[in-house]
Amino acid sequence: MNSLKNRVRQPILVMILCFTIFSVAQDFKESKPPNIIFFLVDDMGWQDTSLPFWKEKTHLNQKFHTPNMEKLASQGMMFTQAYANSICSPSRTSLMTGMNAARHKVTNWTLRKNQTVDAKDDLLEFPDWNLNGLQPASVDNISRTISATTLPEILQKNGYFTIHCGKAHWGAEGTPGANPLNLGFDINIAGHFAGGVGSFEGIHDFSAAWRNGDLIWDVPGMNEYHGKDIHLTDVLTIEAKDAVGKALEEEKPFYLYMSHYAVHQPWAPHKPFYQKYIDMGLDESAALYASMTEGMDKSLGELMSFLEEKGIGDNTVILFMSDNGGVGGSSFPLNSGKGSAYEGGIREPMIVKWPGVVEEGSVCKEYLVIDDYFPTILEIAGIEEYQTKQIVDGKSFVPMLKKEGTTADGRDLFWHFPNKWGGRGPGIGTTSTIRSGNWKLVYWYKDHNFELFNIPNDIGEKYNMALQYPEKVKELASKLGSFLREVDATLPINKSSGKPVPYPDEI
């Protein structure tokens, strides 16, 4: 009789054990930290897409074909007021550290060690900004750098497999920060100190040699593709998928920093798409740019498909953004582009997909800035406790993603560019700027003038209201001056006096 009972009990125990194992496996699956892809585009303007980030489509949106951006937006949340800095290195350093550019002082783009890239000016000398860029937290013996605890370093210490793919552009040539492996990445694909490429084409070995250019721009580590008829954007996508495969083999959550060199110059045709834009009537320059934009979009689509093939799409967060304004043409209805304090220089296309958390097809109209990605990504990863060497200015926008609140209420955003970029166009100059609610104040260091705009009513910044609202100018200038002093911001020098130019609240 006892043996009969035992025979009956055994299947029941096996069933209970199987159910317990299944439940534990399900709980583990649900509690596993999400994979995270940060898809960053270089020099892509707010309107360089078929996906409108304004209230309506414009003629510019008709010039581009970015179906995968449209797909991503349909599966996630679009942000219509996402801001970066107007130049690449400041934005990328803010992303990695959570610091405002005025605080980290990498206020212009970096390249060679101890050499400035500032253009000459007749009235201003430029300050000792951190032209050697970002360095690891352990590095304290290099002048004119910011040494900080980086985002991928924290992710790495918390079990993430961290992948850098594409443009790095953090530390200057010859510094530790030039190598992404020193900044918290397990894998580095094609990243170094330069912020552009010698060529986007494999037939030219991704080198500037074919045009007798400076070899400092040559893309490292891509020898396998030299001599082949392949675009760098496609190469980076292939390599990124391989790297993600390694993360999956190690059964770790991954952070993929997919940082395309596109759509930065020198433009080269993304051949599957180029002729289409010529046939549409675009001139050669516009067709080159549009083809590279669609090539970038193709990369996004291939990564999204890869996630589904691997069965990890539902546990992967995708964040899409550009690092500064575009140079590929008009930014209508925005004013100007890369290098400018106007909206065309700092307002970026942004989309976030977080399956099961972010409402599909939703739109957020509140403002945020690239500094905010640092705490946001760590919160998405479930990392609640961490320490940083630096003060973090960014605010997590997870409440916006969950529609539980906003970080925009009562918050001011600041931009500081005490430099001179080599580009030309409206609003390109030496400025500090504040966005406070609907109002935006631009302070020009060269002539000590102010421009005041009401952004919701004047998105194109056509009407300077500084004379009409002097008290608002005074209020915002006071806030801006207080912030610059708080972070010990570097100021330009007046050549004639040899002294720093006045703070905005001293005018």
Secondary structure, DSSP 8 states (H G I E B T S, - for coil): -HHHHHHHHHHHHHHHHHHHHHHHHHHHHHHS--EEEEEEESS--TTSSSS--SSS--TTGGG---HHHHHHHHTSEEEEEEE--SSHHHHHHHHHH---HHHH---S---STT-------SSEE-----TTBEEETT--SSSS-EEE--HHHHHHHTT-EEEEEE----B-TTSGGGSGGGGT-SEEES--S-SS-S-SBGGGTT-SGGGT--GGG--TT-GGGTTSS-BHHHHHHHHHHHHHHHHHHTT--EEEEEE--TTSSS----HHHHHHHHHTT--HHHHHHHHHHHHHHHHHHHHHHHHHHTT-GGGEEEEEEESS---SS--TTS---TTBSSHHHHEEEEEEE-TTTS-TTEEEEEEEEGGGHHHHHHHHTT------SS-------HHHHTTS--S-TT-EEEEEE-S--S--STTBSSEEEEEETTEEEEEETTTTEEEEEETTT-TT-----TTT-HHHHHHHHHHHHHHHHHTT----EETTT-SB---GGG-
